[in-house]
Amino acid sequence: MLLRKTALVLALATAALLASAATATAAPADPAPATATPAAFAAAAANPVIVVGGLSGVAVAYEPIAARLRADGYRTFIYQLPGLGLGDIPTSARAFAGYVNQVRASTGAATVDVVAHSEGGLVSRYYVKRLGGTGAVGRYVSLGTPQYGTYVANIVAFLGLGSCAGVVACQQMTIGSAFLADLNAGDDTPGAVRYTTIRTLQDELVRPTGNAAVNDGATNVLIQAYCPLRVVGHLGLVLDGTAYTIVRGALVDGPVRPNCLAL
Protein backbone atom coordinates (compact mmCIF):
# COMPACT_ATOMS: atom_id res chain seq x y z
CA MET A 1 0.00 0.00 0.00
CA LEU A 2 2.86 2.36 0.89
CA LEU A 3 4.61 1.73 -2.43
CA ARG A 4 1.36 2.24 -4.36
CA LYS A 5 0.81 5.62 -2.70
CA THR A 6 4.44 6.59 -3.32
CA ALA A 7 4.14 5.68 -6.97
CA LEU A 8 1.05 7.88 -7.25
CA VAL A 9 2.80 10.87 -5.64
CA LEU A 10 5.82 10.45 -7.92
CA ALA A 11 3.61 10.04 -10.95
CA LEU A 12 1.82 13.29 -10.18
CA ALA A 13 5.09 15.14 -9.74
CA THR A 14 6.48 13.67 -12.97
CA ALA A 15 3.35 14.62 -14.87
CA ALA A 16 3.67 18.15 -13.56
CA LEU A 17 7.26 18.44 -14.73
CA LEU A 18 6.40 17.15 -18.20
CA ALA A 19 3.21 19.18 -18.67
CA SER A 20 3.06 22.78 -19.71
CA ALA A 21 3.51 25.20 -16.83
CA ALA A 22 1.35 27.85 -18.50
CA THR A 23 -1.30 29.27 -16.20
CA ALA A 24 -4.63 30.98 -16.64
CA THR A 25 -3.27 34.49 -16.12
CA ALA A 26 -4.84 36.27 -19.07
CA ALA A 27 -8.00 38.26 -18.48
CA PRO A 28 -10.71 35.60 -18.45
CA ALA A 29 -13.48 35.72 -20.99
CA ASP A 30 -17.05 35.69 -19.71
CA PRO A 31 -18.44 32.19 -20.43
CA ALA A 32 -21.27 31.69 -22.88
CA PRO A 33 -24.78 32.26 -21.49
CA ALA A 34 -26.39 29.26 -19.83
CA THR A 35 -29.59 27.56 -20.94
CA ALA A 36 -32.51 29.90 -20.26
CA THR A 37 -34.26 28.03 -17.46
CA PRO A 38 -35.42 29.64 -14.20
CA ALA A 39 -32.61 27.85 -12.33
CA ALA A 40 -30.10 29.00 -14.92
CA PHE A 41 -31.25 32.61 -14.61
CA ALA A 42 -30.85 32.40 -10.84
CA ALA A 43 -27.35 30.94 -11.13
CA ALA A 44 -26.35 33.51 -13.75
CA ALA A 45 -27.20 36.21 -11.24
CA ALA A 46 -25.12 34.48 -8.56
CA ASN A 47 -21.41 34.90 -7.92
CA PRO A 48 -19.05 33.69 -10.64
CA VAL A 49 -17.41 30.40 -9.66
CA ILE A 50 -13.67 29.80 -9.92
CA VAL A 51 -12.62 26.15 -9.99
CA VAL A 52 -9.07 25.99 -8.59
CA GLY A 53 -6.90 23.06 -9.63
CA GLY A 54 -4.54 21.06 -7.47
CA LEU A 55 -0.97 19.77 -7.66
CA SER A 56 -0.15 18.80 -11.27
CA GLY A 57 -3.76 19.55 -12.20
CA VAL A 58 -3.91 20.87 -15.75
CA ALA A 59 -6.95 23.00 -16.47
CA VAL A 60 -8.58 20.47 -18.79
CA ALA A 61 -8.80 17.96 -15.92
CA TYR A 62 -11.36 20.24 -14.25
CA GLU A 63 -13.61 20.62 -17.26
CA PRO A 64 -16.03 17.90 -15.98
CA ILE A 65 -16.95 19.81 -12.82
CA ALA A 66 -16.83 23.13 -14.68
CA ALA A 67 -19.25 21.71 -17.26
CA ARG A 68 -21.67 20.69 -14.48
CA LEU A 69 -21.53 24.20 -13.04
CA ARG A 70 -22.11 25.79 -16.44
CA ALA A 71 -25.03 23.44 -17.07
CA ASP A 72 -26.52 24.73 -13.82
CA GLY A 73 -26.13 28.26 -15.12
CA TYR A 74 -23.01 29.43 -13.28
CA ARG A 75 -20.44 31.70 -14.87
CA THR A 76 -17.50 29.37 -14.37
CA PHE A 77 -13.75 29.81 -14.69
CA ILE A 78 -10.87 27.36 -14.20
CA TYR A 79 -7.63 28.44 -12.53
CA GLN A 80 -4.58 26.29 -13.14
CA LEU A 81 -1.95 26.78 -10.44
CA PRO A 82 1.30 28.47 -11.51
CA GLY A 83 3.91 25.85 -12.38
CA LEU A 84 1.17 23.26 -11.86
CA GLY A 85 1.39 23.84 -8.13
CA LEU A 86 4.93 22.57 -7.58
CA GLY A 87 6.18 25.83 -6.10
CA ASP A 88 5.61 27.88 -2.98
CA ILE A 89 1.94 27.97 -1.97
CA PRO A 90 1.87 31.62 -0.73
CA THR A 91 3.41 32.67 -4.06
CA SER A 92 0.67 30.76 -5.90
CA ALA A 93 -1.89 32.48 -3.64
CA ARG A 94 -0.62 35.91 -4.65
CA ALA A 95 -1.01 34.96 -8.31
CA PHE A 96 -4.50 33.68 -7.56
CA ALA A 97 -5.38 37.00 -5.95
CA GLY A 98 -4.64 38.69 -9.27
CA TYR A 99 -6.82 36.19 -11.11
CA VAL A 100 -9.73 36.79 -8.74
CA ASN A 101 -9.47 40.50 -9.48
CA GLN A 102 -9.54 39.77 -13.22
CA VAL A 103 -12.69 37.67 -12.89
CA ARG A 104 -14.39 40.34 -10.79
CA ALA A 105 -13.44 43.01 -13.31
CA SER A 106 -14.56 41.01 -16.34
CA THR A 107 -17.91 40.01 -14.81
CA GLY A 108 -18.68 43.09 -12.74
CA ALA A 109 -19.18 40.86 -9.70
CA ALA A 110 -18.25 42.14 -6.25
CA THR A 111 -17.48 38.64 -4.99
CA VAL A 112 -16.71 35.20 -6.40
CA ASP A 113 -17.26 31.70 -5.10
CA VAL A 114 -14.36 29.24 -5.03
CA VAL A 115 -14.51 25.47 -5.61
CA ALA A 116 -10.99 24.20 -5.00
CA HIS A 117 -9.45 20.75 -5.32
CA SER A 118 -6.55 19.42 -3.24
CA GLU A 119 -3.67 21.94 -3.05
CA GLY A 120 -5.94 24.50 -4.68
CA GLY A 121 -7.88 24.63 -1.43
CA LEU A 122 -4.76 25.68 0.45
CA VAL A 123 -3.86 28.28 -2.17
CA SER A 124 -7.31 29.83 -2.06
CA ARG A 125 -7.63 29.61 1.74
CA TYR A 126 -4.26 31.33 2.13
CA TYR A 127 -5.53 34.07 -0.19
CA VAL A 128 -8.69 34.47 1.88
CA LYS A 129 -6.98 34.37 5.27
CA ARG A 130 -3.61 36.03 4.69
CA LEU A 131 -4.01 38.20 1.59
CA GLY A 132 -7.24 40.03 2.33
CA GLY A 133 -9.53 37.82 0.27
CA THR A 134 -12.41 37.79 2.74
CA GLY A 135 -14.03 40.71 0.96
CA ALA A 136 -13.74 39.12 -2.48
CA VAL A 137 -14.93 35.56 -1.77
CA GLY A 138 -18.49 34.70 -0.82
CA ARG A 139 -18.25 30.92 -0.57
CA TYR A 140 -15.27 28.62 -0.23
CA VAL A 141 -15.69 24.93 -1.07
CA SER A 142 -12.74 22.55 -0.87
CA LEU A 143 -12.53 19.03 -2.27
CA GLY A 144 -9.96 16.73 -0.70
CA THR A 145 -7.70 19.54 0.53
CA PRO A 146 -5.05 18.58 3.13
CA GLN A 147 -6.01 21.50 5.37
CA TYR A 148 -3.93 20.11 8.22
CA GLY A 149 -1.44 18.22 6.08
CA THR A 150 -1.02 14.65 4.92
CA TYR A 151 1.49 12.00 5.90
CA VAL A 152 1.58 10.86 2.27
CA ALA A 153 3.72 13.96 1.62
CA ASN A 154 6.41 12.46 3.87
CA ILE A 155 6.69 9.14 2.05
CA VAL A 156 9.44 10.17 -0.36
CA ALA A 157 11.58 11.34 2.55
CA PHE A 158 10.84 8.08 4.37
CA LEU A 159 12.29 6.19 1.40
CA GLY A 160 15.49 8.23 1.59
CA LEU A 161 14.86 10.29 -1.55
CA GLY A 162 14.92 13.66 0.15
CA SER A 163 12.17 15.93 1.40
CA CYS A 164 9.36 15.47 -1.13
CA ALA A 165 12.00 15.11 -3.88
CA GLY A 166 12.49 18.87 -3.66
CA VAL A 167 8.85 19.77 -4.48
CA VAL A 168 8.22 22.85 -2.33
CA ALA A 169 4.42 22.56 -2.24
CA CYS A 170 4.69 18.94 -1.17
CA GLN A 171 7.00 19.97 1.67
CA GLN A 172 4.48 22.58 2.74
CA MET A 173 1.69 19.99 2.79
CA THR A 174 3.51 17.72 5.25
CA ILE A 175 1.92 17.47 8.69
CA GLY A 176 3.50 20.00 11.02
CA SER A 177 5.07 22.17 8.29
CA ALA A 178 5.78 25.83 9.03
CA PHE A 179 3.37 26.80 6.25
CA LEU A 180 0.47 24.87 7.77
CA ALA A 181 1.30 26.10 11.27
CA ASP A 182 0.95 29.66 10.00
CA LEU A 183 -2.17 29.01 7.90
CA ASN A 184 -3.97 27.23 10.73
CA ALA A 185 -3.00 29.65 13.49
CA GLY A 186 -6.04 31.44 14.84
CA ASP A 187 -9.46 31.36 13.17
CA ASP A 188 -9.81 28.76 10.40
CA THR A 189 -12.80 30.57 8.90
CA PRO A 190 -12.23 34.34 8.96
CA GLY A 191 -14.64 36.90 7.57
CA ALA A 192 -18.17 36.45 6.30
CA VAL A 193 -17.14 33.72 3.85
CA ARG A 194 -19.23 30.51 4.03
CA TYR A 195 -16.80 27.59 4.29
CA THR A 196 -17.54 24.03 3.20
CA THR A 197 -15.08 21.14 3.03
CA ILE A 198 -15.78 17.83 1.29
CA ARG A 199 -13.77 14.69 1.94
CA THR A 200 -13.89 10.96 1.26
CA LEU A 201 -12.69 7.91 3.17
CA GLN A 202 -11.06 6.53 0.02
CA ASP A 203 -8.80 9.55 -0.50
CA GLU A 204 -5.39 8.10 -1.41
CA LEU A 205 -3.45 11.34 -0.95
CA VAL A 206 -4.99 12.99 2.11
CA ARG A 207 -4.27 10.80 5.12
CA PRO A 208 -5.71 10.91 7.67
CA THR A 209 -8.82 11.99 5.84
CA GLY A 210 -9.98 14.02 8.82
CA ASN A 211 -7.20 16.49 7.99
CA ALA A 212 -9.32 17.66 5.04
CA ALA A 213 -11.70 19.42 7.47
CA VAL A 214 -11.36 22.82 9.13
CA ASN A 215 -12.60 24.21 12.43
CA ASP A 216 -14.47 27.29 13.62
CA GLY A 217 -17.88 26.87 12.09
CA ALA A 218 -17.17 25.37 8.67
CA THR A 219 -19.53 22.81 7.20
CA ASN A 220 -17.37 19.68 6.97
CA VAL A 221 -18.92 16.93 4.86
CA LEU A 222 -17.71 13.33 4.78
CA ILE A 223 -19.37 11.74 1.75
CA GLN A 224 -19.60 8.28 3.35
CA ALA A 225 -21.38 9.68 6.41
CA TYR A 226 -24.37 10.15 4.10
CA CYS A 227 -23.61 7.58 1.39
CA PRO A 228 -21.68 4.73 3.06
CA LEU A 229 -21.46 2.66 -0.12
CA ARG A 230 -20.16 5.49 -2.29
CA VAL A 231 -16.53 4.96 -3.35
CA VAL A 232 -14.75 8.18 -4.30
CA GLY A 233 -10.99 8.66 -4.61
CA HIS A 234 -8.94 11.83 -4.42
CA LEU A 235 -9.08 12.63 -8.13
CA GLY A 236 -12.64 11.34 -8.30
CA LEU A 237 -13.87 14.21 -6.14
CA VAL A 238 -13.99 16.45 -9.21
CA LEU A 239 -15.78 13.79 -11.27
CA ASP A 240 -18.22 12.21 -8.83
CA GLY A 241 -21.91 13.08 -9.08
CA THR A 242 -22.58 12.76 -5.35
CA ALA A 243 -19.70 15.12 -4.54
CA TYR A 244 -21.10 17.58 -7.03
CA THR A 245 -24.52 17.60 -5.38
CA ILE A 246 -22.78 18.70 -2.17
CA VAL A 247 -20.94 21.45 -4.06
CA ARG A 248 -24.16 22.61 -5.66
CA GLY A 249 -25.89 22.78 -2.28
CA ALA A 250 -23.02 24.74 -0.76
CA LEU A 251 -23.18 27.34 -3.54
CA VAL A 252 -26.80 28.14 -2.63
CA ASP A 253 -26.27 27.92 1.14
CA GLY A 254 -28.54 24.89 1.24
CA PRO A 255 -28.61 21.99 3.71
CA VAL A 256 -26.27 19.05 3.21
CA ARG A 257 -28.38 16.58 1.23
CA PRO A 258 -26.11 14.53 -1.04
CA ASN A 259 -27.70 12.50 -3.83
CA CYS A 260 -26.09 9.12 -3.22
CA LEU A 261 -27.16 7.84 -6.64
CA ALA A 262 -26.03 10.82 -8.70
CA LEU A 263 -23.91 10.04 -11.74
BELGIVEN-V757565 format. One record per run of one state. SS is the DSSP state (2 for helix, 1 for strand, 0 for the rest). FROM is the first residue (numbers start at 1). LEN is the number of residues. If there is no record, write none. Layout:
# BELGIVEN-V757565
<<SS & FROM & LEN> <SS & FROM & LEN>>
This chain:
# BELGIVEN-V757565
<<0 & 1 & 1> <2 & 2 & 17> <0 & 19 & 19> <2 & 38 & 7> <0 & 45 & 3> <1 & 48 & 5> <0 & 53 & 6> <2 & 59 & 13> <0 & 72 & 4> <1 & 76 & 4> <0 & 80 & 2> <2 & 82 & 4> <0 & 86 & 3> <2 & 89 & 19> <0 & 108 & 4> <1 & 112 & 6> <0 & 118 & 1> <2 & 119 & 12> <0 & 131 & 2> <2 & 133 & 3> <0 & 136 & 1> <1 & 137 & 7> <0 & 144 & 7> <2 & 151 & 8> <0 & 159 & 5> <2 & 164 & 3> <0 & 167 & 1> <2 & 168 & 5> <0 & 173 & 5> <2 & 178 & 6> <0 & 184 & 10> <1 & 194 & 6> <0 & 200 & 9> <2 & 209 & 4> <0 & 213 & 6> <1 & 219 & 4> <2 & 223 & 4> <0 & 227 & 8> <2 & 235 & 4> <0 & 239 & 2> <2 & 241 & 11> <0 & 252 & 12>>
